[in-house]
Amino acid sequence: MDYVMRAVRADEWQQVRQLRLDALRDPAAPVAYLESYEEAAAKPDAFWQERAAAAAEGGGDRVRQFVAESPEGAWVGSVTVLVESAEDDVRFGEAPGVDQAHLVGVFVRPEVRGTGVTDALFREAVAWAWSLTSPRLERVRLYVHEKNPRAAAFYRRFGFAPSGQRIPAPGGPGEVELEYVLGREE
């Protein structure tokens, strides 16, 4: 596989915006994301500039967005890691009881699904989360909609397991929390 997995750079806000808009056009978008294409497209450039800067290497250690880049420089996938602590405001789902990472915004273009790109993105994101020392994270979590079996199957194959937590979600029965705990990998 010739793809490079790396953190976004602050000056790549236009690519961050475009990849998010492309993700929101995916057929799974209504159950995979909390915003619509129209909502995201209406956001001003300043929003995307701030988003890229916050998720870039050097932008802090609370958010990191990773992209898969083809040899030609095309972005073919992304995942964002949010670092959460019990004292933080709840972004989505249940309030964390421990210091943890939360994977969000997972998207891989259809033409590269099944090629190992998603695995490589997740390895990069999870490795970054485990590398943090302050705070030292106890787990990595994500939520998957019950109407998104393709994503759920990948997460389970990667090593995520149901935590027992569920939350209601728009468009159907709800979201299931999956967790990846260091030392419990399969």
Contact map, one row per residue, 1 for C-alpha under 8 A:
111000000000000000000000000000000000000000000000000000000000000000000000000000000000000000000000000000000000000000111000000000000000000000000000000000000000000000000000000000000000000000
111100000000000000000000000000000000000000000000000000000000000000000110000000000000000000000000000000000000000000000000000000000000000000000000000000000000000000000000000000000000000000
111110000000000000000000000000000000000000000000000000000000000000011110000000000000000000000000000000000000000000001000000000000000000000000000000000000000000000000000000000000000000000
011111000000000000000000000000000000000000000000000000000000000000011110000000000000000000000000000000000000000000000000000000000000000000000000000000000000000000000000000000000000000000
001111100000000000000000000000000000000000000000000000000000000001111000000000000000000000000000000000000000000000000001100100000000000000000000000000000000000000000000000000000000000000
000111110000000000000000000000000000000000000000000000000000000001111000000000000000000000000000000000000000000000000000000100000000000000000000000000000000000000000000000000000000000000
000011111000000000000000000000000000000000000000000000111000000111100000000000000000000000000000000000000000000000000000000000000000000000000000000000000000000000000000000000000000000000
000001111101000100000000000000000000000000000000000100111000000111100000000000000000000000000000000000000000000000000000000000000000000000000000000000000000000000000000000000000000000000
000000111111100000000000000000000000000000000000000110111000000000000000000000000000000000000000000000000000000000000000000000000000000000000000000000000000000000000000000000000000000000
000000011111100000000000000000000000000000000000100111110010000000000000000000000000000000000000000000000000000000000000000000000000000000000000000000000000000000000000000000000000000000
000000001111110000000000000000000000000000000000100110000000000000000000000000000000000000000000000000000000000000000000000000000000000000000000000000000000000000000000000000000000000000
000000011111111100000000000000000000000000000000000100000000000000000000000000000000000000000000000000000000000000000000000000000000000000000000000000000000000000000000000000000000000000
000000001111111110000000000000000000000000000001101110000000000000000000000000000000000000000000000000000000000000000000000000000000000000000000000000000000000000000000000000000000000000
000000000011111111000000000000000000000000000001100000000000000000000000000000000000000000000000000000000000000000000000000000000000000000000000000000000000000000000000000000000000000000
000000000001111111100000000000000000000000000000000000000000000000000000001000000000000000000000000000000000000000000000000000000000000000000000000000000000000000000000000000000000000000
000000010001111111110000000000000000000000000001000100000000000000000000000000000000000000000000000000000000000000000000000000000000000000000000000000000000000000000000000000000000000000
000000000000111111111000000000000000000000000001000000000000000000000000000000000000000000000000000000000000000000000000000000000000000000000000000000000000000000000000000000000000000000
000000000000011111111100000000000000000000000000000000000000000000000000000000000000000000000000000000000000000000000000000000000000000000000000000000000000000000000000000000000000000000
000000000000001111111110000000000000000000000000000000000000000000000000001011000000000000000000000000000000000000000000000000000000000000000000000000000000000000000000000000000000000000
000000000000000111111111000000000000000100000000000000000000000000000000000000000000000000000000000000000000000000000000000000000000000000000000000000000000000000000000000000000000000000
000000000000000011111111100000000000100110000000000000000000000000000000000000000000000000000000000000000000000000000000000000000000000000000000000000000000000000000000000000000000000000
000000000000000001111111110000000000000000000000000000000000000000000000000000000000000000000000000000000000000000000000000000000000000000000000000000000000000000000000000000000000000000
000000000000000000111111110010000000000000000000000000000000000000000000000000000000000000000000000000000011100000000000000000000000000000000000000000000000000000000000000000000000000000
000000000000000000011111110011001011100000000000000000000000000000000000000000000000000000000000000000000000000000000000000000000000000000000000000000000000000000000000000000000000000000
000000000000000000001111111010000000100000000000000000000000000000000000000000000000000000000000000000000000000000000000000000000000000000000000000000000000000000000000000000000000000000
000000000000000000000111111110000000000000000000000000000000000000000000000000000000000000000000000000000000000000000000000000000000000000000000000000000000000000000000000000000000000000
000000000000000000000000111111000000000000000000000000000000000000000000000000000000000000000000000000000000000000000000000000000000000000000000000000000000000000000000000000000000000000
000000000000000000000000011111110000000000000000000000000000000000000000000000000000000000000000000000000000000000000000000000000000000000000000000100000000000000000000000000000000000000
000000000000000000000011111111111001000000000000000000000000000000000000000000000000000000000000000000000000000000000000000000000000000000000000000000000000000000000000000000000000000000
000000000000000000000001001111111101000000000000000000000000000000000000000000000000000000000000000000000000000000000000000000000000000000000000000000000000000000000000001000000000000000
000000000000000000000000000111111100000000000000000000000000000000000000000000000000000000000000000000000000000000000000000000000000000000000000101100000000000000000000011000000000000000
000000000000000000000000000111111100000000000000000000000000000000000000000000000000000000000000000000000000000000000000000000000000000000000001100100000000000000000000000000000000000000
000000000000000000000001000011111111000000000000000000000000000000000000000000000000000000000000000000001000000000000000000000000000000000000000000000000000000000000000000000000000000000
000000000000000000000000000001111111000000000000000000000000000000000000000000000000000000000000000000000000000000000000000000000000000000000000000000000000000000000000000000000000000000
000000000000000000000001000000001111101100000000000000000000000000000000000000000000000000000000000000000000000000000000000000000000000000000000000000000000000000000000000000000000000000
000000000000000000000001000011001111111100000000000000000000000000000000000000000000000000000000000000000000000000000000000000000000000000000000000000000000000000000000000000000000000000
000000000000000000001001100000000011111110000000000000000000000000000000000000000000000000000000000000000000000000000000000000000000000000000000000000000000000000000000000000000000000000
000000000000000000000000000000000001111111000000000000000000000000000000000000000000000000000000000000000000000000000000000000000000000000000000000000000000000000000000000000000000000000
000000000000000000000000000000000011111111100000000000000000000000000000000000000000000000000000000000000000000000000000000000000000000000000000000000000000000000000000000000000000000000
000000000000000000011000000000000011111111100000000000000000000000000000000000000000000000000000000000000000000000000000000000000000000000000000000000000000000000000000000000000000000000
000000000000000000001000000000000000111111100000000000000000000000000000000000000000000000000000000000000000000000000000000000000000000000000000000000000000000000000000000000000000000000
000000000000000000000000000000000000011111110000000000000000000000000000000000000000000000000000000000000000000000000000000000000000000000000000000000000000000000000000000000000000000000
000000000000000000000000000000000000001111111011000000000000000000000000000000000000000000000000000000000000000000000000000000000000000000000000000000000000000000000000000000000000000000
000000000000000000000000000000000000000001111111000000000000000000000000000000000000000000000000000000000000000000000000000000000000000000000000000000000000000000000000000000000000000000
000000000000000000000000000000000000000000111111100000000000000000000000000000000000000000000000000000000000000000000000000000000000000000000000000000000000000000000000000000000000000000
000000000000000000000000000000000000000000011111110000000000000000000000000000000000000000000000000000000000000000000000000000000000000000000000000000000000000000000000000000000000000000
000000000000000000000000000000000000000000111111111000000000000000000000000000000000000000000000000000000000000000000000000000000000000000000000000000000000000000000000000000000000000000
000000000000110110000000000000000000000000111111111100000000000000000000000000000000000000000000000000000000000000000000000000000000000000000000000000000000000000000000000000000000000000
000000000110110000000000000000000000000000001111111110000000000000000000000000000000000000000000000000000000000000000000000000000000000000000000000000000000000000000000000000000000000000
000000000000000000000000000000000000000000000111111111000000000000000000000000000000000000000000000000000000000000000000000000000000000000000000000000000000000000000000000000000000000000
000000000000100000000000000000000000000000000011111111100000000000000000000000000000000000000000000000000000000000000000000000000000000000000000000000000000000000000000000000000000000000
000000011111100100000000000000000000000000000001111111110000000000000000000000000000000000000000000000000000000000000000000000000000000000000000000000000000000000000000000000000000000000
000000001110100000000000000000000000000000000000111111110010000000000000000000000000000000000000000000000000000000000000000000000000000000000000000000000000000000000000000000000000000000
000000000100000000000000000000000000000000000000011111110011001100000000000000000000000000000000000000000000000000000000000000000000000000000000000000000000000000000000000000000000000000
000000111100000000000000000000000000000000000000001111111011001110000000000000010000000000000000000000000000000000000000000000000000000000000000000000000000000000000000000000000000000000
000000111100000000000000000000000000000000000000000111111111001110000000000000000000000000000000000000000000000000000000000000000000000000000000000000000000000000000000000000000000000000
000000111000000000000000000000000000000000000000000000111111000100000000000000000000000000000000000000000000000000000000000000000000000000000000000000000000000000000000000000000000000000
000000000000000000000000000000000000000000000000000000011111100000000000000000000000000000000000000000000000000000000000000000000000000000000000000000000000000000000000000000000000000000
000000000100000000000000000000000000000000000000000011111111101000000000000000000000000000000000000000000000000000000000000000000000000000000000000000000000000000000000000000000000000000
000000000000000000000000000000000000000000000000000001111111111000000000000000000000000000000000000000000000000000000000000000000000000000000000000000000000000000000000000000000000000000
000000000000000000000000000000000000000000000000000000000111111100000000000000000010000000000000000000000000000000000000000000000001000000000000000000000000000000000000000000000000000000
000000000000000000000000000000000000000000000000000000000001111100000000000000001111000000000000000000000000000000000000000000000000000000000000000000000000000000000000000000000000000000
000000000000000000000000000000000000000000000000000001110011111110000000000000011110000000000000000000000000000000000000000000000000000000000000000000000000000000000000000000000000000000
000000110000000000000000000000000000000000000000000001111000111111000000000000011100000000000000000000000000000000000000000000000000000000000000000000000000000000000000000000000000000000
000000110000000000000000000000000000000000000000000000110000001111100000000001111000000000000000000000000000000000000000000000000000000000000000000000000000000000000000000000000000000000
000011110000000000000000000000000000000000000000000000000000000111110000000001110000000000000000000000000000000000000000100110000000000000000000000000000000000000000000000000000000000000
000011110000000000000000000000000000000000000000000000000000000011111000001111100000000000000000000000000000000000000000100000000000000000000000000000000000000000000000000000000000000000
001111000000000000000000000000000000000000000000000000000000000001111100001111000000000000000000000000000000000000001000100000000000000000000000000000000000000000000000000000000000000000
001111000000000000000000000000000000000000000000000000000000000000111111111110000000000000000000000000000000000000000000000000000000000000000000000000000000000000000000000000000000000000
011100000000000000000000000000000000000000000000000000000000000000011111111100000000000000000000000000000000000000000000000000000000000000000000000000000000000000000000000000000000000000
011100000000000000000000000000000000000000000000000000000000000000001111110000000000000000000000000000000000000000000000000000000000000000000000000000000000000000000000000000000000000000
000000000000000000000000000000000000000000000000000000000000000000001111110000000000000000000000000000000000000000000000000000000000000000000000000000000000000000000000000000000000000000
000000000000000000000000000000000000000000000000000000000000000000001111111000000000000000000000000000000000000000000000000000000000000000000000000000000000000000000000000000000000000000
000000000000000000000000000000000000000000000000000000000000000000001111111100000000000000000000000000000000000000000000000000000000000000000000000000000000000000000000000000000000000000
000000000000001000100000000000000000000000000000000000000000000000111100111111000000000000000000000000000000000000000000000000000000000000000000000000000000000000000000000000000000000000
000000000000000000000000000000000000000000000000000000000000000000111100011111000000000000000000000000000001100100000000000000000000000000000000000000000000000000000000000000000000000000
000000000000000000100000000000000000000000000000000000000000000000111000001111100000000000000000000000000111100000001100100000000000000000000000000000000000000000000000000000000000000000
000000000000000000100000000000000000000000000000000000000000000011110000001111110000000000000000000000001111000000000000100000000000000000000000000000000000000000000000000000000000000000
000000000000000000000000000000000000000000000000000000000000000011100000000011111000000000000000000000111110000000000000110010000000000000000000000000000000000000000000000000000000000000
000000000000000000000000000000000000000000000000000000100000001111000000000001111100000000000000000000111100000000000000000010000000000000000000000000000000000000000000000000000000000000
000000000000000000000000000000000000000000000000000000000000011110000000000000111110000000000000000011110000000000000000000010001000000000000000000000000000000000000000000000000000000000
000000000000000000000000000000000000000000000000000000000000011100000000000000011111000000000000000011110000000000000000000000000000000000000000000000000000000000000000000000000000000000
000000000000000000000000000000000000000000000000000000000000111000000000000000001111100000000000001111000000000000000000000000001000000000000000000000000000000000000000000000000000000000
000000000000000000000000000000000000000000000000000000000000010000000000000000000111110100000001001111000000000000000000000000000000000000000000000000000000000000000000000000000000000000
000000000000000000000000000000000000000000000000000000000000000000000000000000000011111100000001111100000000000000000000000000000000000000000000000000000000000000000000000000000000000000
000000000000000000000000000000000000000000000000000000000000000000000000000000000001111100000011111000000000000000000000000000000000000000000000000000000000000000000000000000000000000000
000000000000000000000000000000000000000000000000000000000000000000000000000000000000111110000000000000000000000000000000000000000000000000000000000000000000000000000000000000000000000000
000000000000000000000000000000000000000000000000000000000000000000000000000000000001111111000000000000000000000000000000000000000000000000000000000000000000000000000000000000000000000000
000000000000000000000000000000000000000000000000000000000000000000000000000000000000001111100010000000000000000000000000000000000000000000000000000000000000000000000000000000000000000000
000000000000000000000000000000000000000000000000000000000000000000000000000000000000000111111111000000000000000000000000000000000000000000000000000000000000000000000000000000000000000000
000000000000000000000000000000000000000000000000000000000000000000000000000000000000000011111000000000000000000000000000000000000000000000000000000000000000000000000000000000000000000000
000000000000000000000000000000000000000000000000000000000000000000000000000000000000000001111110000000000000000000000000000000000000000000000000000000000000000000000000000000000000000000
000000000000000000000000000000000000000000000000000000000000000000000000000000000000000001111110000000000000000000000000000000000000000000000010000000000000000000000010000000000000000000
000000000000000000000000000000000000000000000000000000000000000000000000000000000000000001011111000000000000000000000000000000000000000000000000000000000000000000000010000000000000000000
000000000000000000000000000000000000000000000000000000000000000000000000000000000000010011011111100000000000000000000000000000000000000000000000000000000000000000000000000000000000000000
000000000000000000000000000000000000000000000000000000000000000000000000000000000001110001000111111100000000000000000000000000000000000000000000000000000000000000000000000000000000000000
000000000000000000000000000000000000000000000000000000000000000000000000000000000000110000000011111000000000000000000000000000000000000000000000000000000000000000000000000000000000000000
000000000000000000000000000000000000000000000000000000000000000000000000000000000000110000000001111100000000000000000000000000000000000011000000000000000000000000000000000000000000000000
000000000000000000000000000000000000000000000000000000000000000000000000000000000011110000000001111110000000000000000000000000000000001111100000000000000000000000000000000000000000000000
000000000000000000000000000000000000000000000000000000000000000000000000000000000011100000000001011111000000000000000000000000000000000011111000000000000000000000000000000000000000000000
000000000000000000000000000000000000000000000000000000000000000000000000000000001111000000000000001111100000000000000000000000001000000010111000000000000000000000000000000000000000000000
000000000000000000000000000000000000000000000000000000000000000000000000000000001111000000000000000111110000000000000000000000000000000000011100000000000000000000000000000000000000000000
000000000000000000000000000000000000000000000000000000000000000000000000000000111100000000000000000011111100000000000000000000000000000000011100000000000000000000000000000000000000000000
000000000000000000000000000000000000000000000000000000000000000000000000000000111100000000000000000001111100000000000000000000000000000000000100000000000000000000000000000000000000000000
000000000000000000000000000000001000000000000000000000000000000000000000000001110000000000000000000000111110000000000000000000000000000000000000000000000000000000000000000000000000000000
000000000000000000000000000000000000000000000000000000000000000000000000000011110000000000000000000000111111000000000000000000000000000000000000000000000000000000000000000000000000000000
000000000000000000000010000000000000000000000000000000000000000000000000000011100000000000000000000000001111100000000000000000000000000000000000000000000000000000000000000000000000000000
000000000000000000000010000000000000000000000000000000000000000000000000000111000000000000000000000000000111110110001100000000000000000000000000000000000000000000000000000000000000000000
000000000000000000000010000000000000000000000000000000000000000000000000000110000000000000000000000000000011111110000000000000000000000000000000000000000000000000000000000000000000000000
000000000000000000000000000000000000000000000000000000000000000000000000000000000000000000000000000000000001111110000000000000000000000000000000000000000000000000000000000000000000000000
000000000000000000000000000000000000000000000000000000000000000000000000000000000000000000000000000000000000111110000000000000000000000000000000000000000000000000000000000000000000000000
000000000000000000000000000000000000000000000000000000000000000000000000000100000000000000000000000000000001111111101000000000000000000000000000000000000000000000000000000000000000000000
000000000000000000000000000000000000000000000000000000000000000000000000000000000000000000000000000000000001111111111100000000000000000000000000000000000000000000000000000000000000000000
000000000000000000000000000000000000000000000000000000000000000000000000000000000000000000000000000000000000000111111100000000000000000000000000000000000000000000000000000000000000000000
100000000000000000000000000000000000000000000000000000000000000000000000000000000000000000000000000000000000000111111100000000000000000000000000000000000000000000000000000000000000000000
100000000000000000000000000000000000000000000000000000000000000000000000000000000000000000000000000000000000000011111111000000000000000000000000000000000000000000000000000000000000000000
101000000000000000000000000000000000000000000000000000000000000000010000000010000000000000000000000000000001000111111111100000000000000000000000000000000000000000000000000000000000000000
000000000000000000000000000000000000000000000000000000000000000000000000000010000000000000000000000000000001000011111111110000000000000000000000000000000000000000000000000000000000000000
000000000000000000000000000000000000000000000000000000000000000000000000000000000000000000000000000000000000000000011111111000000000000000000000000000000000010000000000000000000000000000
000010000000000000000000000000000000000000000000000000000000000000000000000000000000000000000000000000000000000000011111111100000000000000000000000000000000000000000000000000000000000000
000010000000000000000000000000000000000000000000000000000000000001110000000011100000000000000000000000000000000000001111111110000000000000000000000000000000000000000000000000000000000000
000000000000000000000000000000000000000000000000000000000000000000000000000000100000000000000000000000000000000000000111111111000000000000000000000000000000000000000000000000000000000000
000000000000000000000000000000000000000000000000000000000000000000000000000000000000000000000000000000000000000000000011111111100000000000000000000000000000000000000000000000000000000000
000011000000000000000000000000000000000000000000000000000000000001000000000000000000000000000000000000000000000000000001111111110000000000000000000000000000000000000000000000000000000000
000000000000000000000000000000000000000000000000000000000000000001000000000000111000000000000000000000000000000000000000111111111000000000000000000000000000000000000000000000000000000000
000000000000000000000000000000000000000000000000000000000000000000000000000000000000000000000000000000000000000000000000011111111100000000010000000000000000000000000000000000000000000000
000000000000000000000000000000000000000000000000000000000000000000000000000000000000000000000000000000000000000000000000001111111110000000000000000000000000000000000000000000000000000000
000000000000000000000000000000000000000000000000000000000000000000000000000000000000000000000000000000000000000000000000000111111111000000000000000000000000000000000000000000000000000000
000000000000000000000000000000000000000000000000000000000000000000000000000000001010000000000000000010000000000000000000000011111111000010010000000000000000000000000000000000000000000000
000000000000000000000000000000000000000000000000000000000000000000000000000000000000000000000000000000000000000000000000000001111111000110000000000000000000000000000000000000000000000000
000000000000000000000000000000000000000000000000000000000000000000000000000000000000000000000000000000000000000000000000000000111111100000000000000000000000000000000000000000000000000000
000000000000000000000000000000000000000000000000000000000000100000000000000000000000000000000000000000000000000000000000000000011111111110000000000000000000000000000000000000000000000000
000000000000000000000000000000000000000000000000000000000000000000000000000000000000000000000000000000000000000000000000000000000011111110000000000000000000000000000000000000000000000000
000000000000000000000000000000000000000000000000000000000000000000000000000000000000000000000000000000000000000000000000000000000001111100000000000000000000000000000000000000000000000000
000000000000000000000000000000000000000000000000000000000000000000000000000000000000000000000000001000000000000000000000000000000001111110000000000000000000000000000000000000000000000000
000000000000000000000000000000000000000000000000000000000000000000000000000000000000000000000000001000000000000000000000000000000101111111000000000000000000000000000000000000000000000000
000000000000000000000000000000000000000000000000000000000000000000000000000000000000000000000000011110000000000000000000000000001101101111110000000000000000000000000000000000000000000000
000000000000000000000000000000000000000000000000000000000000000000000000000000000000000000000000011100000000000000000000000000000000000111110000000000000000000000000000000000000000110000
000000000000000000000000000000000000000000000000000000000000000000000000000000000000000000000000001110000000000000000000000000000000000011111000000000000000000000000000000000000011110000
000000000000000000000000000000000000000000000000000000000000000000000000000000000000000000000000000111100000000000000000000001001000000011111100000000000000000000000000000000000011100000
000000000000000000000000000000000000000000000000000000000000000000000000000000000000000000000000000111100000000000000000000000000000000000111110000000000000000100000000000000001111000000
000000000000000000000000000000000000000000000000000000000000000000000000000000000000000000000000000001110000000000000000000000000000000000011111000000000000000000000000000000001110000000
000000000000000000000000000000000000000000000000000000000000000000000000000000000000000000001000000000000000000000000000000000000000000000001111100000000000000000000000000000111100000000
000000000000000000000000000000010000000000000000000000000000000000000000000000000000000000000000000000000000000000000000000000000000000000000111110100110000000000000000000000111100000000
000000000000000000000000000000110000000000000000000000000000000000000000000000000000000000000000000000000000000000000000000000000000000000000011111100010000000000000000100011110000000000
000000000000000000000000000000000000000000000000000000000000000000000000000000000000000000000000000000000000000000000000000000000000000000000001111110010000000000000000000111110000000000
000000000000000000000000000000100000000000000000000000000000000000000000000000000000000000000000000000000000000000000000000000000000000000000000111110000000000000000000000110000000000000
000000000000000000000000000100110000000000000000000000000000000000000000000000000000000000000000000000000000000000000000000000000000000000000001111111110000000000000000000000000000000000
000000000000000000000000000000000000000000000000000000000000000000000000000000000000000000000000000000000000000000000000000000000000000000000000011111111000000000000000000000000000000000
000000000000000000000000000000000000000000000000000000000000000000000000000000000000000000000000000000000000000000000000000000000000000000000000000111111100000000000000000000000000000000
000000000000000000000000000000000000000000000000000000000000000000000000000000000000000000000000000000000000000000000000000000000000000000000001000111111110000000000000000000000000000000
000000000000000000000000000000000000000000000000000000000000000000000000000000000000000000000000000000000000000000000000000000000000000000000001110111111111000000000000000000000000000000
000000000000000000000000000000000000000000000000000000000000000000000000000000000000000000000000000000000000000000000000000000000000000000000000000011111111100000000000000000000000000000
000000000000000000000000000000000000000000000000000000000000000000000000000000000000000000000000000000000000000000000000000000000000000000000000000001111111110000000000000000000000000000
000000000000000000000000000000000000000000000000000000000000000000000000000000000000000000000000000000000000000000000000000000000000000000000000000000111111111110000000000000000100000000
000000000000000000000000000000000000000000000000000000000000000000000000000000000000000000000000000000000000000000000000000000000000000000000000000000011111111110000000000000000000000000
000000000000000000000000000000000000000000000000000000000000000000000000000000000000000000000000000000000000000000000000000000000000000000000000000000001111111100000000000000000000000000
000000000000000000000000000000000000000000000000000000000000000000000000000000000000000000000000000000000000000000000010000000000000000000000000000000000111111100000000000000000000000000
000000000000000000000000000000000000000000000000000000000000000000000000000000000000000000000000000000000000000000000000000000000000000000000000000000000011111110000000000000000001000011
000000000000000000000000000000000000000000000000000000000000000000000000000000000000000000000000000000000000000000000000000000000000000000001000000000000011111111000000000000000111100010
000000000000000000000000000000000000000000000000000000000000000000000000000000000000000000000000000000000000000000000000000000000000000000000000000000000011001111100000000000000111000000
000000000000000000000000000000000000000000000000000000000000000000000000000000000000000000000000000000000000000000000000000000000000000000000000000000000000000111111000000000011110000000
000000000000000000000000000000000000000000000000000000000000000000000000000000000000000000000000000000000000000000000000000000000000000000000000000000000000000011111000000000001110000000
000000000000000000000000000000000000000000000000000000000000000000000000000000000000000000000000000000000000000000000000000000000000000000000000000000000000000001111100000000011000000000
000000000000000000000000000000000000000000000000000000000000000000000000000000000000000000000000000000000000000000000000000000000000000000000000000000000000000001111110000000011000000000
000000000000000000000000000000000000000000000000000000000000000000000000000000000000000000000000000000000000000000000000000000000000000000000000000000000000000000011111000001111000000000
000000000000000000000000000000000000000000000000000000000000000000000000000000000000000000001100000000000000000000000000000000000000000000000000000000000000000000001111100001111000000000
000000000000000000000000000000000000000000000000000000000000000000000000000000000000000000000000000000000000000000000000000000000000000000000000000000000000000000000111110111100000000000
000000000000000000000000000000000000000000000000000000000000000000000000000000000000000000000000000000000000000000000000000000000000000000000000100000000000000000000011111111100000000000
000000000000000000000000000000100000000000000000000000000000000000000000000000000000000000000000000000000000000000000000000000000000000000000000000000000000000000000001111101000000000000
000000000000000000000000000001100000000000000000000000000000000000000000000000000000000000000000000000000000000000000000000000000000000000000000000000000000000000000000111111000000000000
000000000000000000000000000000000000000000000000000000000000000000000000000000000000000000000000000000000000000000000000000000000000000000000000011000000000000000000001111111000000000000
000000000000000000000000000000000000000000000000000000000000000000000000000000000000000000000000000000000000000000000000000000000000000000000000111000000000000000000001101111100000000000
000000000000000000000000000000000000000000000000000000000000000000000000000000000000000000000000000000000000000000000000000000000000000000000000110000000000000000000111111111110000000000
000000000000000000000000000000000000000000000000000000000000000000000000000000000000000000000000000000000000000000000000000000000000000000000011110000000000000000000111100011111000000000
000000000000000000000000000000000000000000000000000000000000000000000000000000000000000000000000000000000000000000000000000000000000000000000011110000000000000001011110000001111100000000
000000000000000000000000000000000000000000000000000000000000000000000000000000000000000000000000000000000000000000000000000000000000000000001111000000000000000001111110000000111110000000
000000000000000000000000000000000000000000000000000000000000000000000000000000000000000000000000000000000000000000000000000000000000000000001111000000000010000111100000000000011111000000
000000000000000000000000000000000000000000000000000000000000000000000000000000000000000000000000000000000000000000000000000000000000000000111100000000000000000111100000000000001111100000
000000000000000000000000000000000000000000000000000000000000000000000000000000000000000000000000000000000000000000000000000000000000000000111000000000000000001110000000000000000111110110
000000000000000000000000000000000000000000000000000000000000000000000000000000000000000000000000000000000000000000000000000000000000000001110000000000000000000100000000000000000011111110
000000000000000000000000000000000000000000000000000000000000000000000000000000000000000000000000000000000000000000000000000000000000000001100000000000000000000000000000000000000001111110
000000000000000000000000000000000000000000000000000000000000000000000000000000000000000000000000000000000000000000000000000000000000000000000000000000000000000000000000000000000000111110
000000000000000000000000000000000000000000000000000000000000000000000000000000000000000000000000000000000000000000000000000000000000000000000000000000000000000000000000000000000001111111
000000000000000000000000000000000000000000000000000000000000000000000000000000000000000000000000000000000000000000000000000000000000000000000000000000000000001100000000000000000001111111
000000000000000000000000000000000000000000000000000000000000000000000000000000000000000000000000000000000000000000000000000000000000000000000000000000000000001000000000000000000000000111
